[in-house]
Amino acid sequence: MASDWSIEDSVNLYHLKNWGSPYFSINRDGHITVTPHGEGDKSLDLYNLIQSLQSRNIRLPFLIRFSDILAARLAQLNECFNHAIIRYDYNNKYQGVYPIKCNPDRHVVQSIVDYGAAYNFGLEVGSKPELMIALAMLKPRYKNPDSSPIIICNGYKDSAYIQTALLATRLGYKLIIVIEQLEELYSTVNNSIKLGIEPHLGIRAKLNTKGSGRWGNSTGDRAKFGLTMPQIVTVIDYLKSKQILHYLQLLHFHIGSQISSISVIKSAIREASQIYIQLIKINPNMKYLDVGGGLGVDYNGSKTNFDASKNYDMQNYANDIVAAVKEACDEANIQVPILISESGRAISAHHSILIFNVLNTNDVSTVVLPHAQENDHLIIRNLWEIYESINEENYQENYNDAIQMKEEAISLFKFGYLSLIDRAKAERLYWVCCQKIHKIIKNLDSIPHDLKDLEKIMASIYYTNLSVFRAAPDAWAINQLFPIMPIHRLEEEPTKRAILADLTCDSDGKIDQFINLRKTKSVLELHTLQPLEITENNNSSILHDETMFNQPYYLGMFLVGAYQEIMGNFHNLFGDLNVVHISLNSQGYQVEHLVRGDTIKEVLGYVQYNQDELLEIIRQRTEEGIQKGKISLEEAQKLWQNYENTLDYYTYLTALG
Ligand SMILES: *Cc1c(COP(=O)(O)O)cnc(C)c1O
């Protein structure tokens, strides 16, 4: 059966083309390959990369970043807008910004700034720390500030924020302070008078258009951010009264992230275009329309308006924005604005892959029949009978009987009428019954309702070297779906149906929902772990980083470059991951940066444990133990050494042995 399996089957099973094209595919060895600029261009075997990173002592789990993919996404976004501008004869330009909050990693922002230079791509900030980043990373153009990349200043602003932003304009930055609340307007104007620096102002409008999906309430009258229409009128009256209406140049809105439906985007653009037109009529200095973020990522590849998907592509998005703004402005007979967008997710999601290994599995599908004995307890004999009589006609009835017998066995055990050994036997028989029934229903077109859960019940648990809370918090917090699949063995049929458990001692630390074209699926197809063959001269350099009992099995979680790293938490004190930045070149690839993940000592430091203090306490304890004759000097030294060494380890699992 396994020999019938082809690589094409794996592509289809994991919907790889749908969510991964053109960046990820499978080569003839059954390994995932990464092709940042699409077919025919430079590509890299991900499995080989993982091996070679491990032989450089970079331990799993790690995050691999492909700066080429960032470059490709950035180029694509700009090209889509430029195509649309030509197509609709739009008489102005697109000048995007990257919202730092989406992935504020220094090397990520640096790559975006570097690759973005060709497009005059700027940055969006939503807090003081992000403003500090933007000012340091972007290079202003003294001579011609108008050609500088833009810094959009969003978020809540105090005087320090506003003054820094104002003063920085002196360096030639094109900084636009977006007023989100009336207080910010008064404070900005006061500070500007104090410093004698004229600001460029924008206003963020609360649109009536409702977003869709999870972040749908980022807009509307009760939204957290932005100005209502009456407040916008107040802003205008105020600026007019001070004779500084010309400071106002930009209209901004943001209707939420991961907008899955294009109709929502269209409707927002129509509303915003009309506001813009009204504004420019009273203030000819208006020149920017900033459409915010929201450009979605198709995490399941279904191209639908499902939460994890989107029913449009990047070109549709650009077309609809450009066309709608153009149409509205033409009708009103006004000059079209410079278009700004603040796409974070769409730029950064694809570039990182989380690589993790499977430690071991717990599998009820491999439970084997116990031996039958003459004097077996009645309940066990009943279960035997059920097992033997299961067939295609009666499996449903027998399934219910098996459940009932198992429950009874547990009751008997609780009252002391069944031994532990007999209870274990009963449970084994129950699982074997489930296996037999599962085999029958697997081939059915439609599964009877009360057997729907059997697939879930029979799923293997794959224990993974990972903290969901640290590495993919949205999978836990908001049931976000990310494509997950093996990195290798893709020429082989995956015969297991599994859910993933992580390292944390938290029952939420698991992944049991996976992408599918319609709805989601509750199990992921994975390969059987292969036992490690212990050979005499096993000198493979990477084995030290694996559990010693199974051959390494690597899984990848894809499209995790947006929001996950920064929102992850330190539950159970699993720390930051090792991160490797890779760029492709004609010889293969180059490790641009290696950012080591947290050591145990570092994570302990975050929660105020000091290494020296800990070591001193343990030293005193062992000293005391030696004095009292509870521990030998040699043991004490070993314990002390272990404790000290462990403080320098990575927080994830390394080897079992
Ligand atoms: C978060 C945010 C963005 C980024 O949104 P994406 O959906 O990731 O593109 C853009 N603008 C503002 C104001 C934001 O708050």
The ligand as an SDF file (V2000), in Angstrom:
LIG
                    3D

 15 15  0  0  0  0  0  0  0  0999 V2000
   -2.0730   45.8800   13.5980 C   0  0  0  0  0  0  0  0  0  0  0  0
   -2.2100   47.0080   12.6950 C   0  0  0  0  0  0  0  0  0  0  0  0
   -1.8350   46.8890   11.3560 C   0  0  0  0  0  0  0  0  0  0  0  0
   -1.3580   45.6020   10.7400 C   0  0  0  0  0  0  0  0  0  0  0  0
   -2.4310   44.8420   10.3360 O   0  0  0  0  0  0  0  0  0  0  0  0
   -2.2090   43.5210    9.4280 P   0  0  0  0  0  0  0  0  0  0  0  0
   -3.5490   42.9500    9.3610 O   0  0  0  0  0  0  0  0  0  0  0  0
   -1.2060   42.6840   10.1360 O   0  0  0  0  0  0  0  0  0  0  0  0
   -1.7140   43.9470    8.1170 O   0  0  0  0  0  0  0  0  0  0  0  0
   -1.9090   48.0120   10.5710 C   0  0  0  0  0  0  0  0  0  0  0  0
   -2.3460   49.2010   11.0680 N   0  0  0  0  0  0  0  0  0  0  0  0
   -2.7370   49.3440   12.3490 C   0  0  0  0  0  0  0  0  0  0  0  0
   -3.1990   50.6460   12.8320 C   0  0  0  0  0  0  0  0  0  0  0  0
   -2.6810   48.2540   13.2080 C   0  0  0  0  0  0  0  0  0  0  0  0
   -3.0970   48.3900   14.4580 O   0  0  0  0  0  0  0  0  0  0  0  0
  1  2  1  0
  2  3  1  0
  2 14  2  0
  3  4  1  0
  3 10  2  0
  4  5  1  0
  5  6  1  0
  6  7  2  0
  6  8  1  0
  6  9  1  0
 10 11  1  0
 11 12  2  0
 12 13  1  0
 12 14  1  0
 14 15  1  0
M  END
$$$$
